[in-house]
Amino acid sequence: MIIIGEKINATTKRVAEAIGQRDVSFLQELALQQVEAGAHYVDVNAGRGQGSDQETEDLKWVLDVIRNVTNVPLVLDSSDCRAIEVALDHYHGETVMINSVNAEEEKMKVLLPLAMEHKADIIALVMDGGGVPKDVDGRIRACDVILDRATACGVPLEKVFVDPLAIPLSVDTTQGMVTLKTLEEIKSRYPSVKTTIGLSNASYGLPLRGTVNRSLLIMAMYLGLDSGILDPLDTKLMAHIKAAQVVLGNDPLCKSYLKDYRKGRIKE
């Protein structure tokens, strides 16, 4: 299970303030905490609503700040194609991921060739210019479009992480099953692609959000989820991931589970 740490995201007020104030120590500590907790990648979103040029400069700066303290691969997270392009040229590291591509023509036209050029992994959102489809068929159609274009651009499907998209259940309680059924269909149709999910979106607007997130994740792991964009500082969530790996037969002799238990990472 690949863990992508979600915490460095400028939609969070404290992170946006840290970026604006050039608070190096706060951002470095937040990155290191996620890595220590088990993150294999750290997602970086520097969009503070200050315009494209500012986001581009902010993203470059945050990348440098984090790379100064850890070599864990970073995920360049922006809805601005220009910011992604500049950040890819600026990035120093063997492994990088783009978050995200969707089925909009302009996004695919710009980002898929960039992914090929930089040998970047891609997070693909199953949506298009009309937004997130409410049903499984609509999301699969968007998935088909993205993967067809990725193949045409020479991007190996093994480098694509498809996100079936979690929608706030506080708005529509039917969407949990749509997400899970979409995931199941993706795994069936495209066995070579990887999958991920922006986990905390599901619990937005609900109390005890961690409980909802953990429930969705366990069900998704059973269906073959390969990765999660999540909060690795949620110790209960991380413990559930380790336990689920044991139950699913993905942790031979329970070695990883026992190792984390001895380190105090798994608690009741």
Secondary structure by P-SEA (a helix, b strand, c coil): cbbbbcccccccaaaaaaaaacaaaaaaaaaaaaaaacccbbbbbccccccaaaaaaaaaaaaaaaaaccccccccccccaaaaaaaaaaccccbbbbcccccccccccccaaaaaaacbbbbccccccccccccaaaaaaaaaaaaaaaaaaccccccbbbbccccccccccaaaaaaaaaaaaaaaacccbbbbbccccccccccaaaaaaaaaaaaaaaaccccccccccaaaaaaaaaaaaaaacccccaaaaaaaaaaccccc
